[in-house]
Amino acid sequence: MISIKRFDLAVIGAGAGGYVAAIHAAKSGLKVALVEKGKVGGACFNLGCIPSKIMIEHSKLVQKINQGKEWGINVPSIELDFEKLSQRKDGIIEKLLENIHRYISNASITYFTGIASVTEDHIVNVDNEQFYANNIILATGSKPFVPPFKGIETAKYHTTDTIFNITELPKQLTIIGGGVIAVELAFSLAPLGTKVTILNHSRDILQTEEPDARPIVRNRLLDLGVELVLDFEFKEIRENEVVTSRGNYQYENLLFATGRRPNIKIAEELNLEMNGKFIKVNEHFETSIPNIYAIGDIIGGYQLAHVASAEGIQAVEVILGNNPIAIDNSTIPRCVYSTPEIATFGLLENEVNPNDCIITKLPLSNNPKALMEGNKDGFIKFIASKETDEILGACVVGDGATEILNSMLATKVAGGKATDLTKIIFPHPTKSEQIGDAAKAVYWRAINA
């Protein structure tokens, strides 16, 4: 029998979940193989959160310049060099990918490039190479989903895997979808001058997010000239036209931001047990085949890069025999990089019994720092248990919300209660000092309320 290479762990997929799991395992003493068919970083770094957030930073700067005019700082005109903006985006991504490759190399991980197949007896084939792994983590991610609308087969359109490759600013863009990706892309392009139309068949945008945040984001989109078309039925896609029950909508460029579907080819080959369209795993992320694990978009739940990374580390800790405590979903932050941003963790107000909870909501309109920055639209909402004082959930809507949330989240993760937040002396003036007042409001002692 021909001898083949043997590894303690093989990770299939080098996205946010896979490369983090591989590095954590290697630094914990395991001999690790990492397989990737495309670029390291996966969808997050190449096709999703990183390029979209870079584009949002560009648009935020344009919005800030326009806001300066209202304050008395007059800029005659804004001239965009979209090609240069695209080069900046590509340069940042290239640097980040170089960093990941360096991290992988420094961890002495054996890296394979190619399409992997896996057998039940833990043999991994990558093109013409073959090796054995005691444990395998599947981290193969997801791909864009395009609904099977009538006429779609002849339509020209972008998905979230292609939209970030554009080198010219589109004059017009119609986005089908009303979730996080659709809204973030609208905020990326509308401030730069693209005429954006959002077509979403549901009654509202961002239906998975805090209900009180939605009207704030809707109004800001409308202020930017975005056309919102909601609550209708799709009929068909024609050449440069979307036909709906509310009328026909012309488009020059079309983008489907209608969610993603898991890449489960390996799971199907292994005949793994499924949970709907996702791979079924136990609390340790182990699949129906012992010592084969799955993480990230292929198992459902929160399809977020930081969740995949946490799941990858958790799976490795299980493999190491460290008996880790299960991930607490109530401590997972969810972020929307709109203008203003939305950041939440735990339960939302519409998910709790108001008789069992104390819910406080303080607007940013009376916060000195927010007023200085001209970002008065937003609020901090806090949910605590009446009986135990436990922090059940929080939401921040405002500029920098995704950073402001962390002090509340850190308190919860450390086992702190609402009373502990009232003891923090926040610097003044900051938007985060509103957190202390929101916590004080649980006990009817808020100063600025």
N, C-alpha and C positions, 0 to 999 in steps of 0.2 A: 504493500500500500504506500502510495506517495505521501510523504509528510507535508502537511500544510501549516501555515502560520496559525498560532493560537493566541487569542486575546481574552482578557477577563471580561471585557465589555466592547460591544460594537454599537455605535450610535448611527442610525440611518437618517440623515438629514442634518444639515449644519445651519439651520435657522436659529432664531432666538432661543428656542428650547434645546435643540440638539447640541450646538457648540458649547453652551453653558454647561449642560450635563456632562459632556465629554471632558471639558477642562476641570470641572469639579471632581470627576472620577479620577482623572490622571493625577491631580494634585493630592488626592487621597490615597495614592499608591497603587491604583489599578493600571494594568496594561490596556490601553484603549485604542480602538480603531474608529475613525470617523469617516463617513461616506457622504458625499454630496454630488449631485448630478449637475448642479449649476454653480451659482456663486454662494459663498458663505454669507451668512446674515439672513438668508431666506427672504420672504415677502416683506418683513418689517423693514429691513435695511435697504432693500433694492426696489421694492414695488409698493410700499405702503407707508407705515408711520414715519419713517425718517424723511423720505422725499416730500411727503405731504406737509410735514411740520416745517421743513425748510421753506417751502413755497408760502406757507402761512406767515412765516417771519417776514418775507418780502412784502406781503400784502399788509401786514401790521404796520410796517414802516411807512408805507404809502398813506395808510389811514392816519398815522400819527402826524405826518407832514400836513395833511389836510386839516387835522384838528388844530395844528399850530396856527393856521390862518384865522380860525375863530378866536384864538387867544391874542392875536395881534402880531404874529410872526408870519410875515407875508413872503411866500415863495411864488415867483412869477408863474412857473409851470413845472410840471413833473414830466421828465422824459425818460421813458423806460427802454432799456436795452435788454430785451427778454433773452436774447442769446447769451449775454453775459450772466444774467441771473441763472440760466440753465447750466452754464459752465460752473458757476459757484456751487449749485446743488450737486452736480456730478463730482466736483472736487471734494466736497465734504464727505459724500458717500464713499468715494475711492479711499480717502484717508481712514474712514471708519473700518472699511473692509481690510485695509492693510493692517490695522490694529488687531482685528480678529485673527488674521493669519499669523501674526506675531505671537498672540496669546496661545494659539494652537501649537505653534512650533516650540515655544518656550516650555510648554507642558509635556513635550516629548510624545505627542499623539501621532500615530500613524494615519496619514490622511490619504484617502482614496477619492479620485474623481471619476464619476461614472454612475450608471443606473444600477441599483442594487436589487438583487432578489434574495430571498431568505427561505430556507427549508425548516421543517419542524425540528430537525436535529441540529439546528443552530449553525448550519453552513451558510455563509454569506458569499454570494457571487457578485463581483463587480467587473463587468466586461470580461476580460480574459484572466482575471485574478480570483482566487478563492481562499477563504480563511474560515476558521472556526472561532466562535465566541461563546463563553460560558453564559453570558447574559447579553440581551439585545434590547435596545430602546428604539422604538419607532417614533420618529419625529418628522414625518414627511409633509406636514403642513396642509395647505388648502389651495384651491384655485377659484377664480371668479365664477359665479353662477350667473348665467344669462337666461331669463325665462323664455320658454318656447313660444313667443308671440308669433302670430300669423305674419308672414313676410320677413321674419328675422333672417332667413337663410340668404336673402339677397341684399340685406341692409349692410351699410358700412358703419362701424361703430367702434368705440373704445371700451375697454374694461379697465379696472383698476390696475391691471398688469401692463397696460400700454400707455395710459394717459400721461405718465410722468416722463415719457420719451419725447414729448412734443418739444420742438425747438422754436416754434413761432407761437406768439400769443394768439389764441383763437378769438375772433371777433364775437362769435356766438357759440354757446355750448348749452345743450339740453341734457340735463341729468335725470335719468330715470332711477328713482329711489329717494327715500327720505330719512335714511338712517345716518349714523355717525359719519361714514365715509362721504356720503353725498353732501352733507352739510359742510364738512371740512373743506371739500374741494370747491364748493361754492364760495366760501370765505377766502380760499387761496386765489381765485381768479377774478371774482367780481371787483374787488378794489383796484385791480390792475387795469380794468377797462373792458373785460369780457362781459357781454350781455348773457347772463345766466338764467335759464329757466329750469326749475325743479318740478318734475312731474311725479307725484307720489299718490298712489291710489288710496292710501289710508287717510283718515280724517285729520291727521297732524303729522308733523315731523318729529324725529327723535322720540319715538314712542316707548323706548326702553329706558328713557332718562327721566329725571325729576320733572314732574308736570309743571311746577311753578317756574322752571327754567325755560320752558318751551316758548312762551309768548315773548320773553326778552330776546331770545335768539331769532324768532320769527320777525320781530320788529326791526332788528338790526339788519337782517337779510333784506327786508323791504327797503330800508334806508339806503342800502347799497345798490338798489335797483334790480334786485333779484325777483323774478316772477315766480310766485309759488302757486302751483295748481294742485289742489288736494281733493280727495273724496270723489273718485270717479272709477270707471272701469276702462281698462285698455281694450282696444278693438284690434288694431293691427299696426304694423310698421310699413310705411310706404317710402318711396324714394324721397328723402328729405322731409318726411312728414310722419308724425305720430298721431294716429287716429284714436280718439277716446270718446267716452260717452258724453263728455262736456265740450267736445269740439275737436278740431284738428290743429296741431301745433307744428309749425315749420321749424326746421333746424338746419344749421350748417354743419355742426359737429354733434355727435350723439355719444353719451357715456352711460353705460350700465353700471350703477353702483347698487346692485341688488343682492349683496351678500356673497358668501363664499361656500364652497363645498369641499369636504375633506378628500385628500389624496389617499385612497384606501386600496390601491392596487396590490400592495404586499399583503395587506390584511385579507383580501379576497383569495390570494394565492395560498395563504396559510389556513384559509377557512376559519378565521378567528370569529368568535361569537360577537355579534353586533348589537348595538342599542340604537335601533333605527338606522340612520345613515352613518353613525359614528361607531368607533371600536369600543366595545364594552370592556371596562377595566374595574378592578376592585379599588378599595381605599388606598392601596399601595401602588396604583397605576399598572398592576400586572394584568395581562390579558388572559384569555382562556387557555393559553399554552404557558406552562410554568417557565419562569425566567425570561419571558418576552414581555416587555413593557411598552406602553404607548403614552405619549404626552402631546399637549398642544391642541391644535385645531382638529386633529383627527379623533379626539375623544369628546368634543362638545364642551359645554360649559362656557365660561368667559373666553372668547377667542381673542386674547390679548397677548402681546409679546412678553410682558412681565409675568403673566400667569404661566405661559409655557416654560419660561426660565425657572420659575419656582417649582413647577411640576418635575422638570428635569433633575433639579437638585434633590427633590424629595425621592424620586425613583432611585437615584444613586445612593442616597442614604439608606434606603431599604436594602439595596444590593450589598452594601457594606455591613449590613446587620446591625445598624444603629437604632432601629426601632423608632423612627421619627414620629413626632406628633403630627396628625393629619392636618393638611392645610385648612385653615378656617376661612371659608368663603366670605364671611362678614368683614374680614380685614383686607379684602382685595380692593384696591382703588380702581375706579372707572373714570375715564377722562374723555372729554370732548374738547378739542382744540378749536372751538369756535371763537367768535368775538362778541361777548365775553366768553371765557372758558367755563366749562362745567366740570366739577370734580365731586365724586361721591364715594362713600363706602357704606357697607351695611344696608340697613333697611331704608326704604323711602317712606315718606309720610303716608302714602296711599296703601302701604303694605302693613301698617301696624294698627292695632286697636287703640283709638285715642283715649279710651278709658284706662288703659294700662300704661300709657306713656305721657311724658311731658315733651311737648314739641315747641321749640322756640325758633323764631325767624327774625333776624335783625337785618335791615337793609344797609347797603353800603353807602346810601345817599347821605348819611349823617357821619360817615367816617372821614376824618381830616385828610388822610393819605389818599383815599380814593378821590376825594374832591380835588386835591392838588393835581392828581394825574388826569383828571377829567374822565374818570371811569366810575361814575356813580351808579350805573345800572348793575344791579346784582344784589346778592344777599348771602348770609350765612345761616344755615338751618341746622338745628341740633335736635336729636331725638334721644331721650334717656328713659330708662325704666323708672316708673314711680316707686316700685317696690324695692329694687336693688341698687338704684343709682347707676346701673350699667349703661355704658354708651352703646346704643343700638344702631345708630347711623348718623351720618352727617352729609351735608351738601354745601359746597361753596360755588357760587356763581359770580364771576368777576374776572378782571384782568389778573393773571397770575394765580388763578384758583387752584391749578394743579400742583402748585408749590405750597400754597397756604394750607391746604387740607392736611398736610403731613403731620403737623403738631397734634391734631386731634387723633389721627390714625396711630401715631406713635404712642400716645397715651393709652389708647385702647389695647394695642398689642402688648404693652407693658403691664397690662392688668389694671390700669388706672380707671377711675370712675369720673363722673361729671364733676364731682367736688374737687378732684385733683386739677382739673383744668382751671378752676377759679383761683388756684394758688399760684399759677404761673404769672410772673411779672413780664408782660409783653413790652417790647420797646415802643416808644411813642415818638413820632406818628408812624404807624404801620397799619396795613389792612388786617394783619393777623391779630391785632389787639381786639378786633371785633369778636374773635373766638372766645376770649375771656369773658366778654360781656354776654355772649350767647350762652355760655355755661352758667354764668351768674343768673341769667334770666330763668334758668331751671328752678332756681330758688327765690324768684321774684326780687332779686337784688341787683339787676342790671342797672348800670349807671346811665348809659346812652340809649334808653328805650322808654 
